[in-house]
């Protein structure tokens, strides 16, 4: 992992600048979209289990809401920074626009490590986060969701606090809730499945059958697990997965050349996606250094962990056999690495298109919550497939027509839609 001097917001702005030049955006529109509309920084005091008080730092950034209420997750992470939250909020704006859902981009975070916090302490952070922002978020303003190290339970605590403050029932305030408490069926699968819906379309375009492909996956959290499951159902074979080991504070890759068994691996995986090394060896897996997931002789790479993973330093390790990179994570590829990948002719399904299934299903959950009418799982996943496929085809057609890179095509579509919304509203 390369974390030296990496600034996700600088990277997000560099990506935006490139497309702003391409679109010849005027200076006001460029300045408006290059930075968040609003951001909130605050402190959350928590009475800890040992009787002491601890103050946690929290953020919410609303990048742009010209197309609809802001939408974006809340991350609990010890290395959280406001620049990462800014970048992620900007990517959310483009993500909502590229799949053409009527939402803007937001993101939130708290600097904390849930591994070292009791559930009661985490509940206090959730409720404190909402108390600080209750006037600035809501079903028609900004709709949060779970993200890194937050779950349906965290969302329910936040909803409960929001409803307590506002004195009513507002299930559309937050998404990723438990099914039965306003959550949507299919939400758990949505991001990973969305990645594979777009991969399926890319392979069609390349005239490659999924059952003739192998893949290597970085990450073994929710996105990776469901991507592996659907990819395997399509006939593909995953030969390597990598994950973070919390006790060793390092990552490992787990390789099985005849294909991993997702159900067997899940039985030896902790709640944060860490695989038990000893039990994996007993099951016939090779346990390798974390970064070797990138070097595998496969057709498809799924970077599905965190940002800044394919860099100028390691991009040369990608096998010549790789034909497609489907970015399940946000910002896994740096601009420096992207140039090399583009030059090699690898087909990239860019992050904010590939992993838009989560926010698309969040949008469905928001619609269902506001209507108080809930759909069957097949209906949700069917609508998700339609949205993801339509978005992929639009980006791919533009890329072919204009002879531009897939990432640039996705940006052109997304930024154009948001810029037009700002103009139509008379903001610029």
C-alpha positions, -999 to 999 in steps of 0.1 A, spaced: 0 0 0 13 34 -9 0 62 14 30 86 12 19 122 6 -13 109 -10 -42 134 -10 -74 121 -24 -90 155 -28 -60 167 -49 -65 136 -71 -102 142 -74 -96 178 -84 -69 168 -109 -94 144 -125 -120 172 -126 -95 197 -141 -88 173 -169 -125 170 -179 -132 207 -173 -105 215 -199 -120 189 -222 -155 204 -218 -141 240 -219 -161 249 -188 -164 286 -180 -144 298 -150 -174 302 -127 -187 267 -133 -152 253 -129 -147 271 -96 -181 260 -83 -176 223 -92 -140 221 -82 -148 226 -45 -176 216 -21 -207 238 -17 -207 233 21 -187 214 47 -192 209 84 -165 202 110 -175 194 145 -166 176 178 -185 147 193 -180 142 230 -186 107 242 -188 92 277 -167 61 274 -173 28 291 -144 33 315 -159 65 329 -137 89 310 -148 114 282 -133 113 248 -139 138 219 -141 125 184 -137 147 153 -165 145 127 -172 158 92 -199 162 66 -192 176 32 -219 184 6 -201 188 -27 -230 197 -50 -268 194 -48 -279 210 -80 -295 177 -92 -311 168 -59 -304 162 -22 -269 153 -13 -262 116 -9 -233 97 6 -220 75 33 -205 80 67 -171 64 74 -156 55 107 -119 53 102 -88 61 124 -70 77 94 -100 97 83 -92 132 69 -114 160 57 -96 159 23 -106 123 19 -142 132 27 -141 161 3 -128 138 -25 -154 112 -18 -182 138 -18 -170 150 -52 -169 115 -66 -205 109 -52 -217 139 -73 -203 124 -104 -215 89 -94 -251 100 -90 -249 119 -123 -234 92 -144 -262 67 -134 -287 96 -138 -304 95 -104 -317 128 -90 -292 132 -62 -261 152 -54 -228 143 -37 -221 142 0 -199 123 24 -193 121 61 -167 107 85 -156 104 120 -120 99 131 -123 67 152 -115 30 152 -145 9 158 -123 -21 165 -114 -5 198 -149 8 207 -178 -10 223 -212 -9 206 -225 15 232 -196 39 225 -203 36 187 -239 43 193 -230 75 212 -208 86 182 -237 80 158 -262 99 179 -236 127 185 -230 130 148 -267 135 141 -271 160 170 -244 181 154 -260 181 119 -297 176 125 -305 210 109 -283 204 79 -293 169 68 -326 152 61 -348 135 35 -350 166 13 -315 180 20 -288 154 26 -293 116 29 -265 96 46 -258 59 43 -233 33 57 -197 33 44 -164 21 57 -169 4 91 -205 16 95 -235 -7 92 -273 -9 92 -272 -8 130 -253 25 129 -279 39 104 -308 29 126 -292 47 157 -288 78 135 -323 76 122 -337 72 158 -318 103 169 -329 123 139 -366 114 145 -363 121 182 -349 156 174 -375 164 147 -405 147 164 -418 124 136 -410 94 114 -386 102 86 -374 68 72 -362 87 40 -336 105 61 -310 77 58 -304 46 37 -288 13 44 -312 6 72 -321 -29 83 -347 -46 62 -379 -45 82 -370 -10 95 -372 8 62 -343 -8 45 -344 -21 9 -341 -57 -1 -311 -60 -24 -291 -32 -8 -265 -56 7 -258 -70 -28 -261 -38 -47 -226 -24 -50 -209 -57 -57 -236 -68 -81 -234 -34 -98 -197 -39 -104 -204 -73 -121 -233 -59 -142 -209 -34 -157 -182 -61 -161 -207 -83 -179 -214 -55 -204 -177 -48 -208 -169 -85 -216 -198 -85 -241 -182 -55 -258 -148 -72 -259 -165 -104 -272 -152 -124 -242 -173 -150 -224 -173 -146 -185 -168 -184 -181 -135 -180 -200 -121 -155 -176 -103 -155 -142 -100 -127 -118 -81 -114 -88 -98 -93 -61 -84 -67 -37 -106 -66 -6 -130 -91 10 -156 -68 24 -192 -64 13 -184 -51 -22 -158 -78 -30 -179 -106 -15 -210 -100 -36 -189 -92 -67 -172 -125 -64 -205 -143 -58 -222 -129 -90 -191 -131 -111 -188 -168 -101 -225 -173 -109 -217 -159 -144 -191 -186 -148 -159 -167 -139 -132 -180 -116 -116 -159 -89 -81 -172 -81 -69 -146 -56 -84 -123 -29 -65 -100 -6 -77 -86 27 -65 -66 57 -55 -85 88 -64 -64 118 -42 -83 143 -11 -80 122 -20 -46 108 -10 -57 73 -27 -72 42 -24 -107 28 -34 -123 -5 -50 -157 -5 -45 -176 -38 -61 -209 -50 -53 -214 -87 -83 -237 -93 -107 -210 -78 -116 -198 -44 -147 -210 -26 -165 -179 -14 -188 -198 11 -159 -217 27 -138 -185 30 -167 -166 46 -168 -192 74 -132 -182 84 -136 -144 79 -141 -119 107 -167 -92 106 -143 -67 91 -134 -90 62 -101 -104 76 -95 -141 66 -79 -165 91 -45 -173 77 -40 -206 95 -74 -220 85 -69 -208 49 -36 -227 46 -54 -258 59 -80 -254 32 -52 -253 5 -48 -216 0 -14 -200 -6 -9 -170 18 11 -143 0 20 -107 7 -10 -83 3 1 -66 -29 5 -98 -49 -32 -97 -58 -22 -71 -84 4 -94 -101 -18 -124 -108 -20 -139 -143 -57 -132 -147 -81 -115 -172 -99 -93 -147 -88 -72 -117 -113 -60 -91 -97 -34 -69 -124 -34 -42 -108 -21 -10 -97 15 -7 -83 44 -26 -47 48 -39 -39 11 -45 -28 11 -82 0 37 -83 29 47 -105 51 25 -83 32 -8 -88 13 -4 -121 41 -21 -139 34 -53 -120 0 -58 -137 1 -89 -158 1 -86 -196 -29 -110 -196 -52 -85 -178 -79 -72 -201 -104 -55 -178 -101 -35 -145 -134 -31 -127 -130 -6 -100 -151 -16 -70 -134 8 -47 -134 46 -48 -103 61 -63 -81 29 -64 -61 41 -94 -39 72 -93 -37 95 -124 -1 84 -129 -10 47 -130 -41 55 -151 -19 68 -179 0 36 -180 -32 15 -180 -47 36 -207 -15 32 -228 -16 -5 -224 -52 -6 -238 -67 -23 -207 -104 -17 -206 -112 2 -174 -147 5 -158 -141 36 -137 -149 36 -101 -178 60 -100 -195 40 -127 -186 5 -116 -194 9 -80 -225 31 -84 -248 2 -76 -247 10 -39 -259 46 -43 -284 35 -70 -300 10 -46 -298 37 -18 -318 59 -41 -344 30 -45 -345 27 -7 -350 64 -3 -379 63 -28 -395 33 -11 -391 49 24 -407 82 12 -436 62 -4 -438 38 26 -441 10 0 -415 -16 -4 -406 -37 -34 -396 -74 -37 -359 -82 -40 -361 -93 -76 -377 -60 -85 -350 -41 -68 -322 -60 -85 -339 -59 -118 -342 -21 -116 -305 -20 -105 -294 -40 -135 -314 -18 -159 -298 14 -144 -262 1 -143 -265 -14 -178 -279 18 -193 -252 39 -176 -224 16 -189 -238 16 -224 -240 55 -224 -204 58 -212 -191 31 -236 -209 46 -266 -195 80 -259 -160 66 -254 -162 49 -288 -178 78 -306 -153 104 -293 -124 80 -292 -117 88 -255 -108 67 -224 -137 52 -205 -129 72 -174 -129 104 -194 -162 95 -210 -178 88 -177 -165 122 -164 -177 140 -195 -213 126 -190 -214 132 -153 -198 167 -152 -219 179 -181 -251 169 -163 -241 186 -131 -228 217 -149 -260 220 -168 -281 216 -136 -261 245 -121 -267 266 -152 -304 258 -153 -308 268 -117 -291 301 -125 -262 295 -101 -235 302 -127 
